[in-house]
Amino acid sequence: MEDSPAKGVEDDEDSVRTMNAKNGARSQLESDMEAFLAKGGAIVQVDTNVTADPPSKPVSRYGGRPI
């Protein structure tokens, strides 16, 4: 056998680092939202069926090449 740490121990350390990073991002987001709202900003919930990029008109290529 090799003298390396158990795989579960490495996974636990990685997940703790990931959780710490996510918690840091959450707290940063929360403070940014509070600052935004304090300046008079508003948060509006968008319906799920709304898209930012509407579908484009299909391009016809019929007869586009010479015979």
Contact map, one row per residue, 1 for C-alpha under 8 A:
1110000000000000000000000000000000000000000000000000000000000000000
1111000000000000000000000000000000000000000000000000000000000000000
1111100000000000000000000000000000000000000000000000000000000000000
0111110000000000000000000000000000000000000000000000000000000000000
0011111011000000000000000000000000000000000000000000000000000000000
0001111111000000000000000000000000000000000000000000000000000000000
0000111111100000000000000000000000000000000000000000000000000000000
0000011111110000000000000000000000000000000000000000000000000000000
0000111111111000000000000000000000000000000000000000000000000000000
0000111111111100000000000000000000000000000000000000000000000000000
0000001111111110000000000000000000000000000000000000000000000000000
0000000111111111000000000000000000000000000000000000000000000000000
0000000011111111100000000000000000000000000000000000000000000000000
0000000001111111110000000000000000000000000000000000000000000000000
0000000000111111111000000000000000000000000000000000000000000000000
0000000000011111111100000000000000000000000000000000000000000000000
0000000000001111111110000000000000000000000000000000000000000000000
0000000000000111111111000000000000000000000000000000000000000000000
0000000000000011111111100000000000000000000000000000000000000000000
0000000000000001111111110000000000000000000000000000000000000000000
0000000000000000111111111000000000000000000000000000000000000000000
0000000000000000011111111100000000000000000000000000000000000000000
0000000000000000001111111110000000000000000000000000000000000000000
0000000000000000000111111111000000000000000000000000000000000000000
0000000000000000000011111111100000000000000000000000000000000000000
0000000000000000000001111111110000000000000000000000000000000000000
0000000000000000000000111111111000000000000000000000000000000000000
0000000000000000000000011111111100000000000000000000000000000000000
0000000000000000000000001111111110000000000000000000000000000000000
0000000000000000000000000111111111000000000000000000000000000000000
0000000000000000000000000011111111100000000000000000000000000000000
0000000000000000000000000001111111110000000000000000000000000000000
0000000000000000000000000000111111111000000000000000000000000000000
0000000000000000000000000000011111111100000000000000000000000000000
0000000000000000000000000000001111111110000000000000000000000000000
0000000000000000000000000000000111111111110000000000000000000000000
0000000000000000000000000000000011111111110000000000000000000000000
0000000000000000000000000000000001111111100000000000000000000000000
0000000000000000000000000000000000111111100000000000000000000000000
0000000000000000000000000000000000011111110000000000000000000000000
0000000000000000000000000000000000011111111000000000000000000000000
0000000000000000000000000000000000011001111100000000000000000000000
0000000000000000000000000000000000000000111110000000000000000000000
0000000000000000000000000000000000000000011111000000000000000000000
0000000000000000000000000000000000000000001111100000000000000000000
0000000000000000000000000000000000000000000111110100000000000000000
0000000000000000000000000000000000000000000011111100000000000000000
0000000000000000000000000000000000000000000001111100000000000000000
0000000000000000000000000000000000000000000000111110000000000000000
0000000000000000000000000000000000000000000001111111000000000000000
0000000000000000000000000000000000000000000000001111110000000000000
0000000000000000000000000000000000000000000000000111110000000000000
0000000000000000000000000000000000000000000000000011111000000000000
0000000000000000000000000000000000000000000000000011111100000000000
0000000000000000000000000000000000000000000000000000111110000000000
0000000000000000000000000000000000000000000000000000011111000000000
0000000000000000000000000000000000000000000000000000001111100000000
0000000000000000000000000000000000000000000000000000000111110000000
0000000000000000000000000000000000000000000000000000000011111000000
0000000000000000000000000000000000000000000000000000000001111100000
0000000000000000000000000000000000000000000000000000000000111111000
0000000000000000000000000000000000000000000000000000000000011111000
0000000000000000000000000000000000000000000000000000000000001111110
0000000000000000000000000000000000000000000000000000000000001111110
0000000000000000000000000000000000000000000000000000000000000011111
0000000000000000000000000000000000000000000000000000000000000011111
0000000000000000000000000000000000000000000000000000000000000000111
